[in-house]
Every structure is written in C-alpha cells, then in structure tokens.
Amino acid sequence: MGKFKNAENTGLVISHWLSTRFAIDFLGIWEQVYNPNFNYGEFATIKSQSGLNSFKISVKEFVERTNAISLQAKASRYDGTYAKRTV
C-alpha cells in the first residue's frame, strides 16, 4: 500500500492510514476473527481516540498495546511494515 502511494515515505503513509477510524475498525474486526489473544480493553481506548486530529499511533505501538497479529513492523536493513496474509 505504501510503496504504491510513495516509495520514499512508506512509513508516513501507513501511519496516516492507521490514524483513521476506518483502519482501526477494520483491524479490530480482523483481530476479533483471527486473534484469540487480542487485548480488547486497550483496543477500545485506541478506538475511542481514533479519528481525532491529534490521534497518531505507530504500528509498533498498536501491536504492543493490543497484542495484535495483523500488522508487523520490522527493523532491519530493509525496514518495513507488513500486513498479515490470510488464506
């Protein structure tokens, strides 16, 4: 998604997308279906803040706070943010 939009600012594209209420709602539904260890209490806090102009959250923070498995942020030579693929 990010590379398609702008290869140099992929992280900014993902961060902007993740700050929208639509993205948070989508991820919440995905996690409900595929992740039995999802932290719904923390997710509710994040969801209540999403959509506000001041709301920003990184993939790493989202994963740490909610125990999400849908997204991954990897630090390596070729840094990246990845969405989990399902069959």
C-alpha positions in Angstrom: 0.0 0.0 0.0 2.7 2.4 1.0 5.1 1.7 -1.9 2.2 2.1 -4.3 1.5 5.6 -3.0 5.0 6.9 -2.4 8.1 4.7 -2.1 10.1 7.2 -0.1 7.6 7.9 2.6 6.0 4.4 3.1 6.1 4.8 6.9 4.2 8.1 6.8 1.5 6.6 4.5 1.0 3.6 6.9 1.0 5.9 9.9 -1.6 8.2 8.4 -3.8 5.3 7.4 -3.5 3.8 10.9 -4.7 7.1 12.4 -8.1 6.8 10.6 -11.2 5.4 12.3 -11.9 3.2 9.3 -8.5 1.5 9.6 -8.9 1.0 13.4 -12.3 -0.5 12.9 -11.1 -2.8 10.2 -8.1 -4.0 12.3 -10.4 -4.6 15.3 -12.7 -6.8 13.2 -9.8 -8.7 11.7 -8.2 -9.3 15.1 -11.5 -10.5 16.5 -11.7 -13.2 13.9 -8.1 -14.3 13.8 -6.5 -13.4 17.2 -7.7 -15.1 20.4 -5.2 -13.1 22.5 -6.2 -9.7 21.3 -6.4 -7.0 24.1 -10.0 -5.6 23.6 -9.7 -3.3 26.6 -6.7 -1.4 25.2 -8.2 -1.6 21.7 -11.4 0.2 23.0 -9.2 3.0 24.3 -7.4 3.4 21.0 -10.7 3.2 19.0 -12.2 6.0 21.1 -9.3 8.3 20.3 -9.1 7.3 16.6 -10.4 9.9 14.1 -9.4 12.8 16.3 -7.0 15.3 14.7 -4.5 14.8 17.5 -4.5 11.0 17.2 -1.4 9.3 15.9 -0.3 5.7 16.6 2.6 3.7 15.1 2.3 0.1 14.0 4.8 -0.9 16.8 2.7 0.9 19.4 -0.5 -0.6 18.2 0.9 -4.1 18.2 2.5 -3.6 21.7 -0.7 -2.2 23.3 -3.2 -4.6 21.7 -1.2 -7.8 21.2 -2.2 -7.6 17.5 -1.0 -10.1 14.9 -2.4 -8.3 11.8 0.5 -5.9 11.4 4.2 -6.2 11.9 6.9 -3.5 11.9 10.4 -5.0 11.3 13.6 -3.2 11.9 16.3 -4.5 9.6 18.4 -3.4 6.7 15.2 -3.2 4.7 12.8 -1.8 7.3 9.2 -2.3 6.6 5.6 -2.6 7.8 3.7 -5.6 6.8 0.1 -6.8 7.0 -0.5 -10.5 7.8 -1.7 -12.5 4.9 -4.6 -14.9 5.4 -5.8 -17.7 3.2 
